[in-house]
Amino acid sequence: MHERPDDLARLQELLDHSYAGAGAHLLSIHTPERRLTAEGLCDQLTGVCVLALATVTADGRPVVGPVDGIFYRGVFHFGSSPDSVRARHVAARPQVSAAYTRGEELAVSVHGRAVPVDVRAEENSDFRRTLLEVYVPRYGANWEEFLDSGPVYWRIDAERMFGFFMPAETPAFARPLLEDDVDPDPFRQFETWFQDARAAGVRLPEAAALATATAVGRPSVRMLLVKQWGPTHPDGFVFYSNYESRKGEELSANPRAALLFYWDPLGRQVRIEGPVSRLSAQESAAYVRSRPRGSQLSALASPQSAPVENRAALERRVAELAAAHEGAELPIPENWGGFRLEAETLEFWQHRDDRLHDRLRYRRGDHGWEIERLAP
């Protein structure tokens, strides 16, 4: 946070003045407990903020577009090319409005006048230093040359500013997992937990650790993405790989595996074990064709798990394949495709306080799936 005590005092005065003149509808949403203080606002606006910036053309037409912004010493700043349409609008009519949102939990709006800031002037050296601290790690050392090449910056001298903050409810971490609460079908139960993980913000809920072993029992494990399960592949979980990779060779020699999904925000994991078989060539081809072209090229170019000279060699091979098949459909790699793990057991593990975790395991019985509780 770059704000000084006098910056925070000015910002708090601006916020108080803005809410004092706000309408009934805004006040019904920005209730006192949802309003950010000056210090809270600065905490939320650290780093780059992509603003929706509204400007007005010379003949009075409003235009809005995204722009990189930065909140510095209690004031929004934004940059643009001096030749941009935005720069022309601001030069003719400097009144602007900007909004920054983060999901449904944070919304900040500001209305005021855009005032030019010369990032090369000595009096703005601290602001320039802050720009470099923020942007160079993101865009690389050459960004300083870009800054000196001509972009212009403005600060928004705010007349009104509003800050709304309502954090998303934190998912229960130590909730109970009881026999009466789970679905008798483990795949429907898995789908419920998977959707819970997605709703909780897990970036890749389909990521799982896959454990395989050689014919003599030497294990190995790696992370991958599980692409299908349930209705499209009854009783199975599907993933894709190069058949000549380490896991591909181990699954050929010892066709059994274990999967582990771990969703930390919910304190949950799912363990799945069973035999593994390859998908048909037609099923694998259908999936390959659904992938982005860049991913298809990488699968063709990479001798997965084999030593390579360097990254440049891989990139050169990708470029060669792209040129050879420009404008045409890429071939289906013969050594790449899908595997299906047929679940024999599925264990649903739920974190509980004091290590007294809940563990429910589904196993195939004579009359369908049976559920048993395991000691933690």
Secondary structure, DSSP 8 states (H G I E B T S, - for coil): ----HHHHHHHHHHHHHHHHT--HHHHHHS-GGGB--HHHHHHHT-SEEEEEEEEE-TTS-EEEEEEEEEEETTEEEEEE-TTSHHHHHHHH--EEEEEEEETTTEEEEEEEEEEEE-TTSGGGHHHHHHHHHHHHHHH-TTHHHHHHTS-EEEEEEEEEEEEEE-------SS----GGGS-SSHHHHHHHHHHHHHHTT-S-TTEEEEEEE-TT--EEEEEEE--EEETTEEEEEEEEEETTSHHHHHHHHS-EEEEEEEEGGGTEEEEEEEEEEE--HHHHHHHHHHS-HHHHHHHHH--TTS--S-HHHHHHHHHHHHHHTTTS-----TTEEEEEEE-SEEEEEE--GGG--EEEEEEEETTEEEEEE---
